[in-house]
Amino acid sequence: MKNIYSTILLLLISITAFGQSSQIKEGDKLFAQRALIDAADAYEQVVDKNQEVLQNLGDAYFYTNQMENAVETYRLLFLRHEAQAAPEYRFRFAHALRGVGENEEADEQMSEFTGKDVNFDEFQRELDTVAPHVYTTDQIMNNSAAADFGIAYMGDRIVFASTRNQERPIYPWNKKPTLDLYSAEMTEEGELVDIILFSDEINTDSHESSATFNEDANVMYFDRTSEKRVKNEEGVRVAHIKLYRAELVDGTWTNIEALPFTSDEYSTEHPSLSADGSKLYFASDMPGSEGSFDIYVVDINEDGTYGTPQNLGTGVNTPQREQFPFISEENVLYFASDGHQGYGNLDVFRSEGDFSEVQNLGATVNSNRDDFAFVIKEGDEEGYFASNRRGTDNLYLFNREDYEPPVVEFEDRETNVETGRQQLRDVGNIYFDFDKATIKEESEPTLNKVVDIMKKYPSINIEIGSHADARGSDRYNMELSERRAASTLEYLVENGIDRSRLTSKGYGESMPLNDCTQPTGCTNEQYAVNRRSEFTIMDTNGETEETEMEEEN
């Protein structure tokens, strides 16, 4: 009898081991095919996950923006296999931690990866003293069913890439249709209308995205994924991305050809044409790149030929990803990177001149997820970018204002992590009841603290920025937020603060602190977070104020 039980036990162990092996093989096959969502499903069934399974599962979650799951998986990987795990997994672990707001542990992991001390709070404070602009952003549409990104200007229309065409093949990476290019008009209210699919001469069953146009809007450069697959260093067959040029002739896009420096062996992507049409900026992982993708520029000669692509160098490029370049009419380069210090994953940066230095655009554009494909009309101080901060790639519009970073003693200021603006230290927001602009009794201690600080430092000026939740029309919410800002200002004036030191501004529902951007779908407690007044330091009066602060501290 004992032998029978032993035999049954061995048989069950063998069956389980075979099942585990089968699930791992299926996961490995799907992962090699870049079918990441299906690969994750297969790996999740593996009970005893080895190092390779944990690495692949973590990456499958990470690259499909499932950051909570990625954190859990990478954490287990380093708990069990820290000595054997390659450095790039720690890099992604740090960004996944940043993506879920675990900044202290993210600092620890990124410090270990870089060999340098990484301090996110200090980075934010320092950035706030040099950032030249502040951005007011608003999501263009809540299109959770499709991914939209990469707006470009085409005359009086805009062009963007989207997975909304259900007639296209399903891309196994994210189980959405392949990308197509669309044109549309943008209304003054920030809505896309008259959305038109580009013709089949441009759009194919492969991905097309990231268009850029000359001044006359009759020459276009864009991305297209190659139909040919070649083996990479890991032996996996990969389809690379190529740059194409097309001409508009009698209303039809024609003369479509790949640029001569593209290749089946590496990708060239995300083109941006200079205002005079003489230079094309793009991203590539071609041989000689600093990292996975770098920003390059190539001259376009008067006869239509091209020069040799030039790497922009280590001021812009890092050993990590630099993608989505955009060169403005003022020759300012904007691009996305996860290699420079940022708020997490891809952030938008700017560089100009010799491109030897870069600057993060700050928390009014960047989030702890991917922010990318930034374009701007410098003269109009407005533009667009894309972000997956709310789960999938969506388009955002922005208005830009000059921001004069205040000179305030280090201990007396801090950065508001939601807005990126500088605020008084240890002074939070005040909140309002639904559809009310009346100061609540519970807000008075916070307001009194603002009064005390402003009396202590008489050269500090404050902007009162007030907000509404998403219930109600845009116009009504703007008016409501203006009333809230006014009532907040009056409280401070009634308590001894000179009116000339205060500015009130209503932002309506344009700057939510959470995902409650629709009039339904959230609890009252979630909506209440957005019914607020914030206090932002606008400016100070130079060295005398610094000296007074030092003496009083």
C-alpha positions, 0 to 999 in steps of 0.5 A: 500500500505504501508503494502505491501511495508513493507511486501516486505521489510521484505521478502527481508531481510529474503531471504538475511539473509537466503542466508547469513546463508547458505553461512556461513554454507557452509563455516564452513563445508568446513573449518572444512574439511580443504578445505581452498580454497573452504571455502574462496570462500564461506566466501567471499560471506558473506556480513556482516561477523561476528567475526567467519567468519573473523577469519576463512577467515583470516586463510584460506588465511593465510594457503594457502599463500594468505598473502595480503588477510590475512592481509586485513581480520585480520585487519578487524577482529581486527578493529571490534572484538579486545577485543574478538579475541584470541591471536593466530589470532594476532600472525598470523596477525603479520606474515601475515604483515611480509609476505607483508613487513609491518614490522612496523605494524608487530612489533606492533602486535607481541609486543602486542602478546608477551608482549615484544618490537619487533623491526625487524630492530634492530634484523637484525642489531644484527644478522649481527654481529653474523651470521657465514655464507652467502648463495648464493641461486638459485631456482632449477626449476620454478614449479608453477603447483606443490609443491616440497619440502623436499630434502634428500640425498640418496647415489648419488641421492636425494629424494624429495616430490611433488604434481606433480602426477596427478593420486593422489586424490586432497587434499582439503586444497590446491586443489593439488594432495596428496604428493608422494616421488620421486628420481632424480639426480642433475646435476652440473647446478642444474637441476633435471634429471632422476626423478623417482616415488617411488613404490606403496609400498611407495607411496599411495593415502595418503601423503608421504614426508620427507624421510631420509636415512642411510649411505648405503641408504638401510634403509629409514624413511618417513612420511605418513598421516594416513587413520584413522581420529580422533576428535581433541579438536574442534570436527573436525576429523583429519588425523594425520601423522605417521613415517614409516621405510622401508628396501631396499631388492633386489631393492625393498622397503619392511618391511614397518612399523610404528614406535612404538611411532607414534599414531592416536591421534597426529602427528610424522613427518619430520624425520632426521637420524643422520650420525651414525644411532643411533638417529632419530630427528623428529617433533611432537605435542604429549602430553607434547610438548611446542607448536603446534609442537616441535623437539624431538629425539629418540635413535635407539638401536643396536637391532633395538628397540627405546628408549623414545622420548625426547623433545629437550627443550625450547632452541629450542622449543617455544609455536609455531611451530618447524618443519623440523629438519635436523641433519648434519654429524657435529651434527648441528641441523637445523630446521624451526620455526615461534616462534623464532624471524625471517624474517616472517613465518617459518625461518631456524635456527641452534643449536648445543651442548646442544641445549640451544641456536639457531641462525637464518641463516639470510636473505640470506636463510630466506625470509618473507614467509615460508623457511624450510626443510633445508639440508646441506653437511657440508664438501661440504658447499652446500645443499638445502631448500624449500620456498614458497617465490614466491607463491608455495613450490619450491626447492632451492640449496645453496652454503655457505661461511664463513662470518666474521661479520665486526666490524663497529660502529652501526651508520655507518652500516646497513643490506641489507634486500634483501641479509642479508649482512652488507653495508654502511649506506645510500649507495644504489646500482648502476644500469646498462643498459641492456647488459652493464657494463658501469658506468652510470652518474647517478651512480656517486653520489653513488660511490662518497659517497662510496669513501668518506666513505672509505677515512674516515674509511681507515680500511674498505674493500668492496666487490663489488657484481654485478648482471644480470637479467634473460635474456641471458644464465647463462654463459653469465650473469655470465661474464656480472656481472663480467664485471660490478663488475670490472668496478665498482671497477675501478671507485673507484680505479680511485678516490683514493681507494687502490685496495687491499681494494676492491674485485669484484665478479659477481653473474650472475642472481643467486640472483634476488631481485624480481620474474623475474627469467625467460627471459620473463614475466617481464617489463624492469623496473622489470628486471632493478632492478636486473642489479646492483652492491652492496657494502658489508663491508667485514672486519675492523681492530678492536678497533682502527677503533672503537675508530676513529669512536667514535671520529669522530662521 
